[in-house]
Amino acid sequence: MAYRSDLEQLDEDGYTQLDFNSRRPVGSKKGTCATFPWRLIAVILGVLCLVILVIAVVLGTITGFKAVKFEG
């Protein structure tokens, strides 16, 4: 793969030309290993928030039923 300077990639209007002929494997992106812990932390925090939300709804409905007095 030959190195191309930034000036070679510009067209006459100054916009960057895209080269769709060069192929690179999808999994070989730089910094992929660094993003994995952040995804894991985000998933764990999302599940934790979902659990807290479910607990809050359950406790809210339980206290709501206790506050209603049935007179019969």
N, C-alpha and C positions, 0 to 999 in steps of 0.2 A: 504494500500500500504506500503510494508516494505521498509525500508531504506537499500540501498546496497552501500557499500563503493566502492571507485574507483578501489581498488585492486580486488574486486570480479567481476568487469565488464571486466577485462583484460583477454585475452586468453594467450596461451603459448608464442606467439610471441610479446606480449606487445600491441596488438591492442585492441581497445575497442569493446566489443560485443554489438550488438544492440538487444534490446528486443522488438519484434513486437507484443507480446501477451498482453502487457499492453495497455489499451485503455483510452484515455483522450479526452474529448469533444474539438472540434476544437475552439470554441469560448472562451475557458477558458485560453487563453495564458496570461502570465503575462505581463503587460505594454501595453495592447491593447488601453486603454483609453488615454495613453500619446501620441500615434502616431496619433490619430484622428485630433488634431489641425494642425499638420504638413501636413497631407494630404489635409486638407481644404485650408491651405495657398498655397500649391503647385498647387492645382486646380485653385484657384483665380489668382495666378501669371501666370499660363499657359493661361488662358482665356484673361487676360490683355495683354500678349505678342501677342496673336493671333489678338486681336483687333488693337493693335498698328501696326502690320504687314499689316493688311488689309488697315488701314488708309494710311500708307506709300505707298502702291501700288497704291491706288486710287489717292492720291496727285501726285505721280510720273507720272501716265498716264495723268492726267489733265494738268500738266505743260509740258509734252511732246507734247501734242496736241496743246498747245498754242505756243510752240516754232516753230512748223512747219508752214511755211507761204504758203498758197495756192495761186498760181498765175494762173489766168485763163483767 
